[in-house]
Amino acid sequence: MEKENYLGVNVSPLNYEEIIADLRARMEAGLQSTIIAVNPEKVMAAEKNEELRQLINSSTYQIPDGVGILLASKMKGGKISSRVTGVDMMDRLIRFAAEENHKVFLYGAKEEVVTTAKQKLEEKYPGLVISDYENGYEKDNEKIINKINASRAELLFVAMGSPKQELWIRENMGMLNVKVFQGVGGSFDVFSGKVQRAPLFFRKLGIEWLYRLLKEPTRFKRQLALPRFLMKILGAK
């Protein structure tokens, strides 16, 4: 796929269904694939951090999780037509796993969060097989690797926060039989019901950031990354 590039960071132009179709073909070919969410804040950080930029660009799919990426693509005449959020990408992959009989492993978060997320996802998608899980507090990495492989999972969701989760995936994927890896941040909190997403009205308009800012005014400094990012895009050749 031809990717778009913003301040040195690649972004995949595919939507949810196109990613699923591409992943299906890669899985059939025995290839491993990684998914990382990209937003203006992460792009601005990667501009100053070569390791982070390489980590993002080495991923199979850099999904446009942020209205700023969508706006940048429109400004530059790109092909990104919709956001692909991390939590919705996980939900779509879970449905794909349930429909096409692929086993899933959940890794990360607190014990009560990951177990509740597992239960609720299995209730939401009858036929889904979450073959095992591990909370984020197990320190024995070899034990975690063995547990994931023993589960025969093909899709692995890692909830550690970014970029820690992506670094863990990069360092360990060669030892795992998993085909699809996604770092999902706080998504287990959402699926467990511990954290409520923005109302659908905000999500459809791509302004979840505004809802979070209204709920947590202390996020103001972080949200300044969006106008800085768009100004840099306007000034870039």
PLY file of the C-alpha trace (Angstrom):
ply
format ascii 1.0
element vertex 237
property float x
property float y
property float z
element edge 236
property int vertex1
property int vertex2
end_header
0.00 0.00 0.00
1.15 3.56 -0.69
1.39 5.41 2.61
1.13 9.10 3.33
3.88 10.82 5.28
3.54 13.68 7.76
6.67 15.21 9.30
8.54 11.98 8.63
5.84 9.66 9.99
4.02 7.18 7.75
0.24 6.83 7.89
-1.78 4.07 6.21
-4.71 5.34 4.09
-6.80 2.17 4.50
-10.16 2.07 6.30
-11.29 -0.68 8.68
-12.59 -3.06 6.02
-9.57 -2.57 3.77
-7.25 -3.35 6.69
-9.22 -6.51 7.51
-9.06 -7.66 3.88
-5.32 -7.00 3.72
-4.75 -8.72 7.07
-6.71 -11.77 5.95
-4.41 -12.17 2.95
-1.29 -11.67 5.06
-2.47 -14.23 7.63
-3.13 -16.76 4.88
0.41 -16.14 3.64
1.77 -16.78 7.16
2.97 -13.20 7.63
3.00 -11.28 10.89
1.42 -7.81 10.97
1.52 -4.95 13.46
-0.92 -2.08 13.99
-0.06 1.22 15.65
-2.33 4.23 16.16
-1.01 7.60 14.96
-2.28 11.00 16.10
-0.81 14.53 15.97
0.65 14.26 19.48
2.52 11.10 18.52
3.74 12.62 15.25
5.09 15.67 17.08
6.89 13.42 19.56
8.31 11.27 16.76
9.68 14.34 15.00
12.07 14.75 17.94
12.58 11.05 18.71
14.23 8.95 16.00
13.56 5.66 17.82
9.85 6.42 18.08
9.70 7.45 14.42
11.37 4.19 13.36
9.06 2.23 15.63
5.99 3.78 13.99
7.29 3.54 10.43
8.31 -0.12 10.81
4.71 -1.10 11.63
2.56 -2.76 8.95
-0.39 -0.41 9.50
-0.16 3.10 10.97
-3.84 3.87 11.52
-5.02 7.52 11.44
-6.34 7.74 15.00
-6.93 11.45 15.32
-8.91 14.09 13.47
-5.67 16.03 12.98
-4.31 13.32 10.67
-7.53 13.39 8.65
-7.33 17.19 8.37
-3.66 17.02 7.34
-4.51 14.54 4.59
-7.29 16.79 3.28
-4.94 19.79 3.35
-2.33 17.91 1.34
-4.71 16.22 -1.09
-4.20 12.79 0.45
-6.46 9.75 0.37
-7.29 9.33 4.06
-11.07 9.73 4.12
-11.92 8.66 7.67
-10.40 8.11 11.09
-9.42 4.60 12.15
-9.34 4.69 15.93
-7.40 2.21 18.02
-10.37 1.08 20.12
-12.66 0.68 17.08
-9.91 -1.17 15.19
-9.65 -3.61 18.09
-13.41 -4.05 18.11
-13.45 -4.73 14.36
-10.60 -7.24 14.70
-12.42 -8.99 17.54
-15.49 -9.34 15.31
-13.27 -10.64 12.50
-11.77 -13.21 14.89
-15.23 -14.36 16.01
-16.58 -14.63 12.47
-13.57 -16.42 10.99
-12.58 -18.61 13.95
-9.29 -17.02 14.97
-8.17 -17.29 18.58
-7.40 -14.14 20.59
-5.09 -13.35 23.52
-5.43 -10.28 25.77
-2.29 -9.01 27.55
-2.09 -6.05 29.90
-4.05 -3.91 32.37
-5.17 -4.89 35.87
-6.49 -8.39 36.54
-10.06 -7.24 37.14
-10.00 -5.05 34.02
-8.69 -7.68 31.59
-10.96 -10.43 32.95
-14.03 -8.18 32.72
-13.05 -7.06 29.20
-12.68 -10.73 28.22
-16.11 -11.58 29.62
-17.88 -8.66 27.96
-16.24 -9.23 24.57
-17.25 -12.90 24.65
-20.81 -11.84 25.47
-20.82 -9.29 22.65
-19.47 -11.69 20.04
-20.85 -15.25 20.41
-18.34 -17.73 19.03
-15.36 -15.57 19.96
-12.53 -17.60 21.45
-10.28 -15.61 23.78
-8.09 -18.60 24.47
-6.20 -16.98 27.35
-5.08 -13.71 28.89
-2.42 -12.23 31.17
-2.58 -9.07 33.25
0.07 -6.38 32.95
1.78 -7.15 36.24
3.45 -10.46 35.40
7.23 -9.85 35.41
8.43 -13.14 33.92
8.59 -12.39 30.19
9.47 -15.98 29.25
6.35 -17.17 31.07
4.25 -14.65 29.13
5.72 -15.75 25.78
5.10 -19.42 26.57
1.55 -18.71 27.71
0.71 -16.81 24.51
2.16 -19.55 22.30
0.40 -22.27 24.29
-2.91 -20.48 23.73
-2.47 -20.86 19.93
-3.77 -17.30 19.55
-3.47 -15.64 16.16
-4.41 -12.14 17.33
-2.72 -10.47 20.30
-3.86 -7.22 21.90
-1.33 -5.55 24.21
-2.53 -2.88 26.65
0.50 -1.18 28.20
0.32 2.36 26.86
2.29 3.71 23.92
5.14 3.35 23.05
5.82 0.71 25.76
3.38 -1.74 24.21
4.80 -1.33 20.70
8.36 -1.74 21.99
7.31 -4.96 23.74
5.73 -6.22 20.52
8.82 -5.40 18.48
11.14 -7.11 20.94
9.06 -10.28 21.30
7.15 -10.90 18.07
9.93 -13.08 16.67
9.36 -15.54 19.53
5.59 -15.61 19.10
3.37 -17.58 16.73
0.86 -14.73 16.64
-0.07 -13.27 13.25
-1.66 -9.93 14.22
-0.36 -7.60 16.94
-2.05 -4.41 18.11
-1.05 -2.13 20.96
-4.36 -0.89 22.34
-3.55 1.47 25.22
-6.58 1.88 27.48
-8.98 -0.10 25.28
-9.41 -2.87 27.86
-10.73 -0.19 30.24
-13.31 0.76 27.62
-14.41 -2.80 26.84
-14.60 -3.65 30.54
-16.88 -0.65 31.13
-14.45 0.99 33.54
-13.98 3.97 31.21
-16.80 5.48 29.16
-16.10 6.66 25.61
-17.24 10.04 24.37
-20.91 10.11 23.29
-21.56 9.03 19.69
-22.20 12.66 18.67
-18.59 13.59 19.52
-17.17 10.42 17.94
-19.00 10.91 14.64
-17.70 14.47 14.36
-14.17 13.35 15.25
-14.04 15.61 18.31
-13.54 13.09 21.08
-10.56 15.24 22.06
-12.97 18.09 22.89
-15.11 15.82 25.07
-12.02 14.61 26.95
-10.83 18.20 27.35
-14.19 19.23 28.79
-14.04 16.30 31.21
-10.34 16.81 32.03
-9.27 20.46 31.60
-5.74 19.49 32.67
-5.33 17.91 29.19
-5.15 21.43 27.68
-1.38 21.45 27.18
-1.50 18.05 25.45
-4.24 19.26 23.10
-2.00 22.11 21.91
-0.19 19.49 19.82
-3.07 19.60 17.30
-2.78 23.27 16.20
1.03 23.06 16.28
0.87 19.94 14.10
-1.46 21.55 11.55
0.68 24.68 11.37
3.74 22.55 10.69
1.86 20.65 7.98
0.86 23.93 6.34
4.49 25.06 6.41
5.92 21.79 5.13
6.84 21.49 1.48
0 1
1 2
2 3
3 4
4 5
5 6
6 7
7 8
8 9
9 10
10 11
11 12
12 13
13 14
14 15
15 16
16 17
17 18
18 19
19 20
20 21
21 22
22 23
23 24
24 25
25 26
26 27
27 28
28 29
29 30
30 31
31 32
32 33
33 34
34 35
35 36
36 37
37 38
38 39
39 40
40 41
41 42
42 43
43 44
44 45
45 46
46 47
47 48
48 49
49 50
50 51
51 52
52 53
53 54
54 55
55 56
56 57
57 58
58 59
59 60
60 61
61 62
62 63
63 64
64 65
65 66
66 67
67 68
68 69
69 70
70 71
71 72
72 73
73 74
74 75
75 76
76 77
77 78
78 79
79 80
80 81
81 82
82 83
83 84
84 85
85 86
86 87
87 88
88 89
89 90
90 91
91 92
92 93
93 94
94 95
95 96
96 97
97 98
98 99
99 100
100 101
101 102
102 103
103 104
104 105
105 106
106 107
107 108
108 109
109 110
110 111
111 112
112 113
113 114
114 115
115 116
116 117
117 118
118 119
119 120
120 121
121 122
122 123
123 124
124 125
125 126
126 127
127 128
128 129
129 130
130 131
131 132
132 133
133 134
134 135
135 136
136 137
137 138
138 139
139 140
140 141
141 142
142 143
143 144
144 145
145 146
146 147
147 148
148 149
149 150
150 151
151 152
152 153
153 154
154 155
155 156
156 157
157 158
158 159
159 160
160 161
161 162
162 163
163 164
164 165
165 166
166 167
167 168
168 169
169 170
170 171
171 172
172 173
173 174
174 175
175 176
176 177
177 178
178 179
179 180
180 181
181 182
182 183
183 184
184 185
185 186
186 187
187 188
188 189
189 190
190 191
191 192
192 193
193 194
194 195
195 196
196 197
197 198
198 199
199 200
200 201
201 202
202 203
203 204
204 205
205 206
206 207
207 208
208 209
209 210
210 211
211 212
212 213
213 214
214 215
215 216
216 217
217 218
218 219
219 220
220 221
221 222
222 223
223 224
224 225
225 226
226 227
227 228
228 229
229 230
230 231
231 232
232 233
233 234
234 235
235 236
